[in-house]
Each structure stands twice: as C-alpha cells, then as structure tokens.
C-alpha cells in the first residue's frame, strides 16, 4: 500500500507537472544566466545552485532549473512507459490467447514468430534504426521532435516486448482450455470469440496484472537508458536519461545533478517492483512462503 501511494503520487506529479512548475515560476526550457557564473557556467550558489528560486539547483552551463526538468522528465517517462506497456499487454494477450487455444499450425507459426523477435539483438537494432524510423514517422505526419521520439520508443518497446507476455498467456490458456467450464461452453455451441474473451480471458487477469506492474518499471529504466545513449528524448526536452547523461561531465564538480534524478528514478522503479511483487503474492496466496 505504501508503494501504491508513492506511485499514485508520482502519476499525479507527472499529470500536474506543468501546473506545479508554473506555481514555482520555473520552466525546464528557461535559461537563467544569473544562476551560473561566467567562467565555465558553474552554478553560483552552493550544492549545484540550490536557492529559493531553484529548490533543487540548476544545470551547469545553462542555468535551467533541475526541479522543472524532473517534473517534465517524469511526465515524459511515465507517458512512454505506460503507453508502451498498454500496447505490449494488448498484443501479448491477443496473440497468446489465440495461440494457446487454437493449437496446431497456428500455435506453431505464432511460436516461431515469438522466437524470431526474441532472437533479434534489441539494443543494436534500436541504435541502428533510430534515425531512419524516426524520420519515417515524421514523413507519415508525426510532429518532428519530442512526439516522433516518444512514438518511436513506444513502438520499439512494444514490438520487442509482447512475446514475453504472449508465452505466459499461451501457457495458461493451454491449461484452461481443458477445464470443464470451457468444455461446457463448447458443448453449448458458444462461439470461439465468446470462449476466448468471456470464458478464458477473465481467468487470466491475475498474471496479466502482475506482468503489467513489472513491465512498467522495466520500460521506465529502458527509456532512461535509450535517452542516455542519445536515441531517445533529446535536447531541449528532458527526461531521466538525458539528465543523467548531462550530469556525467560535471559529476566531479556538481554531483547533485547526478544524484537528484538518479534517486528519483530509483525510488520510482523500486516502488513499481515492490508493488508488483506484493500484488503477485496477494493474487497467488498459495505461492507465498
């Protein structure tokens, strides 16, 4: 419950991030030359430029407010991770339930498709296709910049992420399709759609829900890693990955710029993981030791 409260707070902060930033009179895009010195752009105040005007300090060289960057970065990370998780779960459940119930050649073909996708070196493909696919999205009408970058990450995470859930769902369906309630529905002449989505799917909500809560934090960390490598969100927009990447150069002088976003990222991911573990124990009491 503590982790759930923390996660709700993070989502509320992400949703109302622009409002909170407006209340403090700060923006992640506004440069503050008065907060940094002329020599190398070092923050004037101690501890990375922490003042009443900038409660978490400012960015080296630009004077951009770190608190505002956190608010907007959290918003972007949660949007990407949540959307990618939704698409992943939708595709994984649909393909997994069809493969498990149909069996035969359908199951074999979908199984080989899962194996093929899992065999691809994900990171290398993402790095190689970033510029090409992002430009393709722009050509299709997606606004250039943040929108195309976010959509690209959502697509690649979803395409390479659904086979894991599909395998879990397939295994569950293989067991459920032999149960009495499914055989009763078949004997009564129920359509395949009704059997799949009315009889079988409601019995899969527990593993699907647990998988969702464990996938979200992995996508948040993946988004940060891609942005850190330069194939995710790029300047002037900010996210956890870009903040961590920018902080490496100045870590020896201003370590707070690394510790602040890093700490928030750790709290967010750990809260998701602990909530997922607790949810799994609650939905499967027999598995608790």
C-alpha positions in Angstrom: 0.0 0.0 0.0 2.9 2.3 0.7 4.3 1.7 -2.8 0.9 2.2 -4.3 0.6 5.6 -2.6 4.0 6.5 -3.9 3.1 5.5 -7.4 -0.1 7.5 -7.3 1.8 10.5 -6.1 4.3 10.1 -9.0 1.5 9.9 -11.5 -0.3 13.0 -10.0 3.0 14.9 -10.1 3.5 13.8 -13.7 0.0 14.9 -14.7 0.1 18.2 -13.0 3.8 18.8 -13.6 3.3 22.0 -15.7 0.9 23.4 -13.1 3.4 22.8 -10.3 6.2 24.3 -12.4 4.0 27.3 -13.0 3.3 27.7 -9.3 7.1 27.9 -8.7 7.6 30.2 -11.7 10.1 27.8 -13.3 10.5 26.0 -16.7 12.8 23.3 -18.0 13.5 25.4 -21.1 14.2 28.8 -19.5 17.9 29.7 -19.2 18.9 31.6 -16.1 22.3 33.3 -16.7 22.1 34.9 -13.2 22.3 31.5 -11.6 25.6 30.5 -13.2 29.0 32.1 -13.3 30.7 33.4 -16.3 33.7 31.1 -16.0 32.5 27.7 -17.3 28.9 28.2 -16.4 29.3 26.8 -12.9 26.3 27.4 -10.6 26.8 30.5 -8.4 25.2 29.1 -5.3 26.5 26.0 -3.4 25.3 22.5 -3.8 24.6 22.8 -7.5 22.9 26.2 -7.3 20.2 25.4 -4.7 18.3 28.5 -3.8 14.7 29.5 -3.0 14.3 30.3 -6.7 15.8 26.9 -7.7 15.0 24.4 -4.9 17.0 21.6 -6.5 19.7 23.7 -8.2 20.4 24.5 -11.8 22.0 22.8 -14.8 25.7 23.5 -15.3 26.3 25.9 -18.3 22.7 26.8 -18.9 21.1 27.6 -15.6 18.0 25.5 -16.4 16.1 24.6 -13.3 16.5 20.9 -12.2 13.2 20.7 -10.4 11.4 21.7 -13.5 13.3 19.2 -15.6 12.4 16.5 -13.1 8.7 17.4 -13.3 8.7 17.3 -17.1 11.0 14.4 -17.3 8.8 12.3 -15.0 5.8 13.2 -17.2 7.6 12.1 -20.4 8.9 8.9 -18.8 5.5 7.8 -17.4 3.7 8.5 -20.7 6.2 6.5 -22.7 6.3 3.6 -20.2 2.5 3.5 -19.7 1.7 3.6 -23.4 4.3 1.0 -24.3 3.1 -1.3 -21.5 -0.6 -0.9 -22.7 0.4 -1.8 -26.3 2.6 -4.7 -25.1 -0.1 -6.2 -22.9 -2.7 -5.8 -25.6 -0.7 -7.5 -28.3 0.7 -10.2 -26.0 -2.7 -11.2 -24.6 -4.3 -11.3 -28.0 -1.6 -13.4 -29.6 -1.0 -15.6 -26.6 -4.7 -16.5 -26.1 -5.2 -17.2 -29.8 -2.0 -19.4 -30.0 -2.9 -21.3 -26.8 -6.5 -22.1 -27.7 -6.1 -22.7 -31.5 -3.1 -25.0 -31.2 -1.8 -26.9 -34.2 -0.2 -24.9 -37.1 -1.5 -21.6 -35.7 0.3 -22.2 -32.4 3.5 -23.3 -34.3 3.6 -20.2 -36.5 3.0 -17.8 -33.7 5.5 -19.6 -31.6 8.2 -19.3 -34.3 7.3 -15.6 -34.6 7.9 -15.1 -30.9 11.2 -16.9 -31.2 12.2 -14.8 -34.2 11.5 -11.5 -32.4 13.3 -12.6 -29.2 16.3 -13.6 -31.3 16.9 -10.0 -32.5 19.6 -8.0 -30.7 17.3 -5.4 -29.3 19.8 -2.7 -28.4 21.7 -2.8 -31.7 18.5 -2.6 -33.7 17.2 0.3 -31.7 20.5 2.2 -32.1 20.7 1.4 -35.8 17.1 2.2 -36.8 16.6 5.3 -34.6 17.2 7.9 -37.2 15.6 6.0 -40.0 12.4 5.1 -38.3 12.0 8.5 -36.5 12.3 10.2 -39.9 9.8 7.8 -41.3 7.3 8.7 -38.6 7.8 12.4 -39.4 7.1 11.6 -43.1 3.9 9.9 -42.0 2.7 13.1 -40.3 4.0 12.7 -36.7 5.4 16.1 -35.5 9.2 16.2 -35.5 11.0 16.3 -32.2 9.5 15.0 -28.9 6.4 13.4 -30.4 8.3 11.4 -33.0 10.9 10.3 -30.5 8.3 9.2 -27.9 6.3 7.3 -30.5 9.5 5.6 -31.8 10.3 4.4 -28.3 6.8 3.2 -27.6 6.8 1.2 -30.9 10.2 -0.5 -30.4 9.4 -1.4 -26.8 6.1 -2.9 -27.8 7.3 -4.8 -30.8 10.1 -6.4 -28.8 8.3 -6.8 -25.5 5.0 -8.6 -26.3 6.5 -12.1 -26.9 7.3 -12.5 -23.2 3.7 -12.0 -22.1 2.4 -14.0 -25.0 4.3 -17.0 -23.8 2.9 -16.7 -20.3 -0.7 -16.3 -21.6 -0.2 -19.2 -24.0 0.9 -21.5 -21.2 -2.1 -20.5 -19.1 -4.6 -21.0 -21.9 -3.2 -24.5 -22.7 -4.3 -25.4 -19.2 -7.6 -23.6 -19.1 -8.9 -24.9 -22.5 -9.1 -28.4 -21.0 -11.2 -27.2 -18.0 -14.8 -28.2 -17.5 -16.3 -24.7 -17.9 -14.6 -24.3 -21.4 -15.9 -27.7 -22.5 -19.3 -26.8 -21.2 -19.3 -23.6 -23.3 -18.2 -25.6 -26.4 -20.9 -28.2 -25.9 -23.5 -25.4 -25.7 -22.4 -24.0 -29.0 -20.6 -20.9 -27.8 -18.6 -19.0 -30.5 -14.9 -19.0 -30.4 -14.9 -15.3 -29.6 -17.1 -15.9 -26.6 -14.9 -18.8 -25.4 -11.7 -16.7 -25.7 -12.8 -13.4 -24.3 -15.7 -14.3 -22.0 -14.7 -17.7 -20.6 -10.9 -17.8 -20.7 -9.7 -14.2 -20.6 -11.3 -13.4 -17.2 -9.3 -16.2 -15.7 -6.0 -14.6 -16.9 -6.3 -11.2 -15.3 -4.1 -12.1 -12.3 -0.9 -13.0 -14.3 -1.6 -10.1 -16.7 -2.0 -7.6 -13.9 1.2 -8.8 -12.3 3.1 -8.7 -15.6 1.9 -5.2 -16.2 3.1 -3.9 -12.9 6.5 -5.5 -13.5 6.8 -4.3 -17.1 6.2 -0.6 -16.4 9.4 -0.1 -14.3 11.5 -2.0 -16.8 10.2 0.3 -19.6 11.0 3.4 -17.4 14.5 2.2 -17.0 14.8 1.3 -20.7 13.6 4.7 -21.7 16.2 6.3 -19.4 18.9 4.1 -21.0 17.9 4.9 -24.6 17.8 8.6 -23.8 21.2 8.3 -22.1 22.6 6.8 -25.3 21.1 9.6 -27.4 18.4 7.6 -29.3 15.5 8.6 -27.0 14.4 12.0 -25.9 16.9 14.7 -27.0 17.6 18.3 -26.1 15.9 20.7 -25.4 13.4 18.2 -24.0 14.5 16.4 -20.9 13.9 13.0 -19.2 15.8 11.0 -16.6 18.2 9.6 -19.2 19.2 13.0 -20.7 19.7 14.4 -17.2 21.9 11.6 -16.2 23.9 11.9 -19.5 24.4 15.6 -19.0 25.5 15.1 -15.4 28.4 12.8 -16.2 30.6 15.6 -17.5 30.2 17.7 -14.3 29.9 15.0 -11.7 33.2 15.8 -10.0 32.2 19.4 -9.6 28.4 19.3 -9.2 27.4 15.7 -8.1 23.9 16.8 -7.1 22.9 16.9 -10.8 23.5 13.1 -10.9 22.2 12.1 -7.5 18.9 14.0 -7.7 17.4 12.5 -10.9 19.1 9.1 -10.1 17.5 9.0 -6.7 14.0 9.8 -8.1 14.5 7.2 -10.8 15.5 4.5 -8.2 12.5 5.3 -6.0 10.1 5.1 -8.9 11.4 1.8 -10.2 11.8 0.2 -6.8 8.2 1.2 -5.9 6.9 -0.4 -9.0 8.9 -3.6 -8.4 7.8 -3.9 -4.8 4.2 -3.2 -5.7 4.3 -5.9 -8.4 5.8 -8.4 -6.0 3.2 -7.6 -3.4 0.4 -7.8 -6.0 1.7 -11.2 -7.1 1.7 -12.5 -3.5 -1.8 -11.1 -2.9 -3.2 -12.7 -6.1 -1.4 -16.1 -5.5 -1.6 -16.8 -1.8 -0.5 -20.4 -2.3 2.8 -19.2 -3.7 3.7 -17.1 -0.6 6.3 -18.8 1.6 
